[in-house]
Amino acid sequence: QVQLVESGGGLVQAGGSLRLSCAASRRAISNHHMGWFRQAPGKGREFVAAIAWGSGITDYTDSVKGRFTISTDNAKNTAYLQMNSLKPEDTAVYYCNAISTWNTKSPLFDSWGQGTQVTVSS
């Protein structure tokens, strides 16, 4: 059974930082690329960041490059998203999921966690 539990969101002023965590079941994270996605109000879910299994190569959507950092602790079955220099346009519900293929960055599992709300005030 796949379990993904996101936490760490909150309300922060522009320029602030947050660190999101994704506690995953072993099946969800083991041998999988991992990613973070977000969904802003009235918009579809979009890719934010990914980290490759084994190599640790990372990739980010252009709007967060240089501000966000994705990492994993495989011993703890946990993925993280460090978010710095937050902007109001980063406001969204953030989700984690495994990545099906590196080139497309599409999510692997149909089931999602509850997400964690990030709100950035101006």
C-alpha positions as CSV (number, residue, x, y, z in Angstrom):
1,Q,0.0,0.0,0.0
2,V,1.3,3.4,-1.0
3,Q,1.2,6.1,1.7
4,L,2.3,9.7,1.2
5,V,1.9,12.2,4.1
6,E,2.9,15.8,3.6
7,S,3.6,18.3,6.4
8,G,5.4,21.5,7.2
9,G,3.2,24.0,5.4
10,G,2.0,27.2,7.0
11,L,1.6,30.9,6.6
12,V,4.7,32.9,5.9
13,Q,5.6,36.4,4.8
14,A,7.2,37.0,1.4
15,G,10.9,36.3,1.6
16,G,10.5,33.7,4.3
17,S,11.3,30.0,4.3
18,L,9.5,26.7,4.9
19,R,10.7,23.1,4.9
20,L,8.1,20.6,3.7
21,S,8.4,16.9,4.6
22,C,6.8,13.9,2.9
23,A,6.7,10.7,4.9
24,A,6.3,7.9,2.4
25,S,5.8,4.2,2.7
26,R,8.8,2.1,1.7
27,R,7.0,1.0,-1.5
28,A,6.3,4.6,-2.5
29,I,9.9,5.8,-2.2
30,S,12.2,2.8,-2.6
31,N,13.8,2.7,-6.1
32,H,11.7,5.6,-7.3
33,H,12.5,9.1,-8.4
34,M,10.6,11.5,-6.1
35,G,8.8,14.7,-6.8
36,W,6.9,17.6,-5.4
37,F,3.9,19.1,-7.0
38,R,1.6,22.0,-6.1
39,Q,-1.9,23.2,-6.9
40,A,-2.8,26.8,-6.5
41,P,-6.5,27.9,-6.1
42,G,-8.4,27.6,-9.4
43,K,-5.4,25.9,-11.2
44,G,-4.3,22.4,-12.1
45,R,-1.6,20.5,-10.2
46,E,1.9,21.3,-11.5
47,F,5.3,19.9,-11.2
48,V,7.7,21.7,-8.8
49,A,10.8,19.6,-8.2
50,A,12.2,16.1,-8.6
51,I,15.1,14.1,-7.4
52,A,16.4,11.0,-9.2
53,W,16.8,7.7,-7.4
54,G,20.4,6.7,-6.9
55,S,22.2,9.7,-8.7
56,G,20.5,12.4,-6.7
57,I,20.2,14.6,-9.8
58,T,17.6,17.3,-9.3
59,D,15.3,19.2,-11.5
60,Y,13.0,22.1,-10.9
61,T,10.4,24.1,-12.6
62,D,11.8,27.4,-13.8
63,S,9.9,29.6,-11.3
64,V,11.5,28.0,-8.3
65,K,15.1,27.4,-9.5
66,G,17.6,28.9,-7.1
67,R,15.0,29.1,-4.3
68,F,13.8,25.6,-3.7
69,T,15.8,22.5,-2.9
70,I,14.6,18.9,-3.0
71,S,16.2,16.1,-1.0
72,T,15.5,12.7,0.4
73,D,16.5,10.6,3.4
74,N,16.0,7.1,2.2
75,A,16.7,5.6,5.6
76,K,13.7,7.5,6.9
77,N,11.6,7.1,3.7
78,T,11.2,10.8,3.7
79,A,11.4,13.5,1.0
80,Y,11.9,17.2,1.7
81,L,11.4,20.5,0.0
82,Q,13.3,23.4,1.4
83,M,11.7,26.6,0.2
84,N,13.5,29.9,0.5
85,S,12.7,33.4,-0.7
86,L,9.1,32.6,-0.9
87,K,6.8,34.6,-3.1
88,P,3.0,35.1,-3.0
89,E,2.7,33.1,-6.2
90,D,4.1,30.1,-4.4
91,T,0.8,29.9,-2.5
92,A,-0.6,26.5,-3.1
93,V,-1.3,23.0,-1.6
94,Y,1.9,21.0,-2.0
95,Y,2.0,17.3,-2.6
96,C,4.6,14.6,-3.0
97,N,4.6,11.6,-5.3
98,A,7.0,9.3,-7.0
99,I,7.9,10.2,-10.5
100,S,7.0,7.7,-13.3
101,T,9.5,8.8,-15.9
102,W,12.3,11.4,-15.5
103,N,11.7,13.1,-18.8
104,T,8.0,13.8,-18.3
105,K,8.1,14.3,-14.5
106,S,4.6,12.8,-14.4
107,P,3.4,11.4,-11.1
108,L,3.6,7.6,-10.7
109,F,0.8,6.9,-8.2
110,D,-2.9,7.7,-8.8
111,S,-3.5,8.2,-5.1
112,W,-2.3,11.3,-3.4
113,G,-1.8,12.4,0.2
114,Q,-3.8,15.2,1.7
115,G,-1.1,17.8,0.8
116,T,0.1,20.7,3.0
117,Q,-1.0,24.2,2.5
118,V,1.6,26.9,1.9
119,T,0.4,30.5,2.1
120,V,2.7,33.4,1.3
121,S,1.5,36.9,2.3
122,S,2.8,40.0,0.5
